[in-house]
Amino acid sequence: MKCKKCGQEIEEDSKFCFKCGTSTADVGVILDSCPKCGSEIVENSKFCIKCGYKLELPRGKRKRYKKKFIILIIFVLFVLASSAAFIVHLQREKEIQEKMFKKEQERQELILSYENKALQIKTDISEAKNNFQLLRDMFLTCMDTSVGIYGPDFFVKYAERLCSSQISLEKSRKKDIDLLYQELNDIKCDEKEIEELKEAIEELYLSYSERYDLLVEVNFSSSDFTIRETKSKQDFDKKESEVERIIENLDLKL
């Protein structure tokens, strides 16, 4: 801006002209020109002294209002930027929560899939018990029979032929159980919730396979049958009861 008396360029906030020493309050400072006639406008003027044009704001205050306006714009931009950052943060948190929920849902589905398959295996194994009992009784009867010149193995073969339909049924069932057990192992589930069930089902399957080999595949001799069968049955019953206990605790329906 300029001193109105001598025309010297002075700082905006100066109270005196450093060239002529005139107080800017006494003679005013030239800040702008009238938008209508182009005459010089003195600080704090509300009207043009030449044409009387009414100014929107005192010209000396225009720059101060401009600074405030710029500050206001910066503040608004800052608020908008902060709001946008907060919205992005909320969206990111939402995405994280959705991913965690989906992951937990997949985990629960995996556990349920394993439990259902294990339950199916246990059911099929238990259904073999009646035929196992029949074969056991037939073979024990043969061991107690006075075999004469034929020997006990003859009567074992005879009992095997009498129970051929049951043996055939169990061989078919064994294939289904083996397939189910393979499918169970293909379910890669190592979650803590099914650790106990997983171990118990594996032991039940092995106990069932041992009993199957003894009674259906007739893998025994007349001399060791009684001891092996008693041990096999005790082990099988124990493993089956353990699986039933775990299933009951998990609230699975048999």
Backbone hydrogen bonds, N-H to C=O, Kabsch-Sander energy under -0.5 kcal/mol:
donor,donor_aa,acceptor,acceptor_aa,energy
2,K,30,I,-1.5
3,C,8,Q,-2.5
4,K,28,G,-1.3
7,G,3,C,-2.1
10,I,1,M,-2.8
14,S,11,E,-1.2
17,C,22,T,-2.3
18,F,16,F,-0.5
21,G,17,C,-2.1
24,T,15,K,-2.3
25,A,15,K,-0.6
26,D,23,S,-0.7
27,V,23,S,-1.7
28,G,24,T,-1.7
30,I,2,K,-2.3
31,L,29,V,-0.6
31,L,41,I,-2.0
32,D,41,I,-1.1
34,C,39,S,-3.3
38,G,34,C,-1.5
41,I,32,D,-3.0
43,E,29,V,-1.7
45,S,42,V,-1.9
48,C,53,Y,-1.9
52,G,48,C,-1.8
55,L,46,K,-2.7
59,R,45,S,-1.0
61,K,58,P,-1.9
62,R,58,P,-0.6
62,R,59,R,-0.8
63,K,59,R,-0.5
65,Y,61,K,-2.6
66,K,62,R,-2.3
67,K,63,K,-2.1
68,K,64,R,-2.2
69,F,65,Y,-2.5
70,I,66,K,-2.3
71,I,67,K,-2.6
72,L,68,K,-2.7
73,I,69,F,-2.6
74,I,70,I,-2.6
75,F,71,I,-2.6
76,V,72,L,-2.8
77,L,73,I,-2.7
78,F,74,I,-2.4
79,V,75,F,-2.6
80,L,76,V,-2.8
81,A,77,L,-2.7
82,S,78,F,-2.7
83,S,79,V,-2.7
84,A,80,L,-2.6
85,A,81,A,-2.4
86,F,82,S,-2.4
87,I,83,S,-2.6
88,V,84,A,-2.5
89,H,85,A,-2.3
90,L,86,F,-2.6
91,Q,87,I,-2.5
92,R,88,V,-2.4
93,E,89,H,-2.5
94,K,90,L,-2.4
95,E,91,Q,-2.3
96,I,92,R,-2.3
97,Q,93,E,-2.5
98,E,94,K,-2.4
99,K,95,E,-2.3
100,M,96,I,-2.4
101,F,97,Q,-2.5
102,K,98,E,-2.5
103,K,99,K,-2.5
104,E,100,M,-2.4
105,Q,101,F,-2.4
106,E,102,K,-2.4
107,R,103,K,-2.0
108,Q,104,E,-2.5
109,E,105,Q,-2.2
110,L,106,E,-2.1
111,I,107,R,-2.3
112,L,108,Q,-2.5
113,S,109,E,-2.3
114,Y,110,L,-2.1
115,E,111,I,-2.6
116,N,112,L,-2.5
117,K,113,S,-1.9
118,A,114,Y,-2.6
119,L,115,E,-2.4
120,Q,116,N,-1.9
121,I,117,K,-2.0
122,K,118,A,-2.5
123,T,119,L,-2.2
124,D,120,Q,-2.2
125,I,121,I,-2.5
126,S,122,K,-2.3
127,E,123,T,-1.6
128,A,124,D,-0.5
128,A,125,I,-1.2
129,K,126,S,-1.5
132,F,128,A,-2.3
133,Q,129,K,-2.6
134,L,130,N,-2.1
135,L,131,N,-2.6
136,R,132,F,-2.4
137,D,133,Q,-2.4
138,M,134,L,-2.2
139,F,135,L,-2.5
140,L,136,R,-2.6
141,T,137,D,-2.1
142,C,138,M,-1.7
143,M,139,F,-1.7
144,D,140,L,-1.5
145,T,141,T,-0.8
147,V,145,T,-1.1
150,Y,147,V,-1.5
151,G,147,V,-0.6
154,F,151,G,-0.9
155,F,151,G,-0.8
156,V,152,P,-1.8
157,K,153,D,-2.1
158,Y,154,F,-1.8
159,A,155,F,-2.6
160,E,156,V,-2.2
161,R,157,K,-2.0
162,L,158,Y,-2.0
163,C,159,A,-1.7
164,S,161,R,-1.3
167,I,163,C,-2.5
168,S,164,S,-2.5
169,L,165,S,-2.2
170,E,166,Q,-2.2
171,K,167,I,-2.0
172,S,168,S,-1.8
173,R,169,L,-2.4
174,K,170,E,-2.4
175,K,171,K,-1.3
176,D,172,S,-1.5
177,I,173,R,-2.6
178,D,174,K,-2.7
179,L,175,K,-2.0
180,L,176,D,-2.4
181,Y,177,I,-2.6
182,Q,178,D,-2.0
183,E,179,L,-2.3
184,L,180,L,-2.3
185,N,181,Y,-2.0
186,D,182,Q,-1.5
187,I,183,E,-0.7
187,I,184,L,-0.9
188,K,186,D,-1.1
189,C,187,I,-2.1
190,D,188,K,-0.5
194,I,191,E,-1.2
195,E,192,K,-1.2
198,K,194,I,-3.0
199,E,195,E,-2.0
200,A,196,E,-2.2
201,I,197,L,-2.7
202,E,198,K,-1.8
203,E,199,E,-2.0
204,L,200,A,-2.3
205,Y,201,I,-2.5
206,L,202,E,-2.0
207,S,203,E,-2.2
208,Y,204,L,-2.7
209,S,205,Y,-2.6
210,E,206,L,-2.0
211,R,207,S,-2.1
212,Y,208,Y,-2.8
213,D,209,S,-2.4
214,L,210,E,-1.6
215,L,211,R,-2.6
216,V,212,Y,-2.6
217,E,212,Y,-1.7
219,N,213,D,-1.7
220,F,218,V,-1.4
224,D,221,S,-0.8
225,F,221,S,-1.2
228,R,224,D,-2.2
229,E,225,F,-3.3
230,T,226,T,-2.2
231,K,227,I,-2.0
232,S,228,R,-2.6
233,K,229,E,-2.7
234,Q,230,T,-2.2
235,D,231,K,-2.2
236,F,232,S,-2.5
237,D,233,K,-2.7
238,K,234,Q,-2.0
239,K,235,D,-2.4
240,E,236,F,-2.5
241,S,237,D,-2.2
242,E,238,K,-1.8
243,V,239,K,-1.9
244,E,240,E,-2.3
245,R,241,S,-2.0
246,I,242,E,-2.1
247,I,243,V,-2.7
248,E,244,E,-2.1
249,N,245,R,-2.0
250,L,246,I,-1.9
251,D,248,E,-0.9
252,L,247,I,-2.5
254,L,252,L,-0.6
